[in-house]
Amino acid sequence: MKELMNFVNELSFVRVGGSEEEKKAAELILGEINRMAEEAGREDIRGEYMPFRIPDAKVRKCSVQAAGREIACVPYLRSGTIDRECGLVYLDDASEIDFAGAGNLEGKAVLLNRLVDEDVYRRLVKHGASAFLVMQGKYYLGEREVSLYPKRLREHFTRNGVIPGFTIAAADALLLIQQDVRTVRLTLEQEDVERESRNVSAVIQGTCGKEESIVLTAHYDSVPVGTGSWDNATGAAALLAIFGHFAANPAGRTLRFLWCGSEELGLLGSKAYVEQQKELLDEIGFCFNFDMCGTALGANRIIVTGEKELQTFAEQYCRLTGYSAVIKTQVHSSDSAPFCDNDIPALGLSRGTATAEIHTVHDLLPTLSEKQMRKNVEFAVRIIRDVANAAVLPVKKGMSEECRKELDKYFHREKEKETK
């Protein structure tokens, strides 16, 4: 294929799940798949779309007014509607003690440092809060730099009830508290809708006749700020390069390539795939996932999800091949997770750096390197080839007890289990 960074550059534009821009990105990937298959003389390989529906919202009005001025804000999508003046309450760490001291929160908007814990949201519902505001960023960052963008209120929150929510910059939150602002005027008018997203897939049949196959995943959508160059135009481009290699040099086992849509909205593409392709899950014995690679500065990373011997395999393979990588066993918050949830072991191959940021206006091209992209792809091709050609896959299907507990937590099932 063309230079890796050329395709990363082509894909570097906002491409939110379910948008026309995401569709344009899918078309670019599909075109490249078919071009490389033709170049390899493989008329039997063609890319295809796998559409699926995603939850979204159409926002008509969204505003936060306080102390006589308009405060920059974005809504939590699918969090309901509101149009009223509310008392403002700041609950520090939003702990059980903080809520106990606050009492009944009817008619109050609760200012939160963050919202990642379902217990906090459950307390909002239990205490009757009328709305919530979450602060984002540092106090010295302006509206653009703090990278405000709408996020969907996920199902593990809404199963407890629906409360209108907003995100504001930490700088504004600080002023509200320092000026002892007691009331805010909140307006949120939105309609729940669905949109179409799509996965892009291509299959390279194996040469050895084994029924086992390997799935290779990378998401191609982005958040609404920055250009999504690192996260995850790099992974999508790397997967294309890997596809091109194996189209010309097929492996023993079948390789199932999957460019996932709407990953940033909650792994919706990979979740849709495992739901649509249930009959294939018994056949798929391994997953390789590519989410962010190619940074000029930083270190290679391998995220292991599976039985304990999978980490040993990864460590020994890196020693044998001279590939330096930080290896950790955990659930990768990426498209491998739904496959792992179906007992398919996975390796997440990536490259990280503390000198750049994802999900912000700063996820741009300058942090990336063709040289490092090539190194990441060369290692990936080598390990995929060896696993796909192995007489027996290096690990059996299944998850360690620790990984299974992490998966339950990641997919927000631990609260359901506690109540049974």
Buried (B, 14 or more C-beta within 10 A) or exposed (E): BBEBBEBBBBBBBBBBBBBEBBBEBBEBBBEBBBBBBEEBEBEEBBBEBBEBEBBBBEBEEBBBBBBEEEBBBBBBBBBBBBEEEBBBBBBEEBBEEBBEEBEEBEBBBBBBBEBEEBEBBBBBBEBBBBBBBBBBBEEEBEBEBBBBBBBBBBEBBBBBBBBBBBBBBBBBBBBBEEEEBEBBBBBBBBEEEEBBBBBBBBBBBBBEEBEBBBBBBBBBBBBBBBBBBBBBBBBBBBBBBBBBBBBBEBBBBBBBBBBBBBBBBBBBBBBBBBEEBEEBBEBBBBBBBBBBBBBBEBEBBBBBBBBEBBBBBBBEBBEEEEBEBEBBBEBBEBBBBBBBBBBBBBBBBBBBBEEBBBBBBBBBBEBBBBEBBBBBBBBBBEBBBBBBEBEEBBBEBBBBEEBBEBBBEBBBEBBEEEEE
